[in-house]
Amino acid sequence: MHVNTAIPRNAPQSTWPAPGPSSRVEEKKPAAPEIKPSALPRVREPVSLRIDSDVLEHFQADGPGWQDRINDALRAAAIAGGLATSTDKET
């Protein structure tokens, strides 16, 4: 014979059993792995980025390669802002 041990839907919370040690009440998520910068130059890193829809549409308008075009535009802006290029490091 099966005994129903489920808590009735209308049971007040004060009558619920205390959570046991295997309860997920205060389970912590593991820490995210540390992301170390690559030692190799020009290695692409996957990122999630929020861009205004009209800006995204502009880069996607010419079809495939839009992510490369965004990267090129960001690189040009970074160089204009002082990013050292590989040719700067050689001299």
Secondary structure as the mmCIF struct_conf table of DSSP 4:
data_model
#
loop_
_struct_conf.conf_type_id
_struct_conf.id
_struct_conf.beg_label_comp_id
_struct_conf.beg_label_asym_id
_struct_conf.beg_label_seq_id
_struct_conf.end_label_comp_id
_struct_conf.end_label_asym_id
_struct_conf.end_label_seq_id
HELX_LH_PP_P HELX_LH_PP_P1 ALA A 6 PRO A 8
TURN_TY1_P TURN_TY1_P1 ARG A 9 ASN A 10
HELX_RH_3T_P HELX_RH_3T_P1 GLN A 13 THR A 15
BEND BEND1 TRP A 16 TRP A 16
HELX_LH_PP_P HELX_LH_PP_P2 PRO A 17 PRO A 19
TURN_TY1_P TURN_TY1_P2 PRO A 21 SER A 22
BEND BEND2 ARG A 24 ARG A 24
TURN_TY1_P TURN_TY1_P3 VAL A 25 GLU A 26
HELX_LH_PP_P HELX_LH_PP_P3 GLU A 27 SER A 38
BEND BEND3 ALA A 39 LEU A 40
TURN_TY1_P TURN_TY1_P4 PRO A 41 ARG A 42
HELX_RH_AL_P HELX_RH_AL_P1 SER A 53 GLN A 60
TURN_TY1_P TURN_TY1_P5 ALA A 61 ASP A 62
TURN_TY1_P TURN_TY1_P6 PRO A 64 GLY A 65
HELX_RH_AL_P HELX_RH_AL_P2 TRP A 66 ALA A 80
TURN_TY1_P TURN_TY1_P7 GLY A 81 GLY A 82
HELX_LH_PP_P HELX_LH_PP_P4 LEU A 83 THR A 85
HELX_RH_AL_P HELX_RH_AL_P3 SER A 86 GLU A 90
#
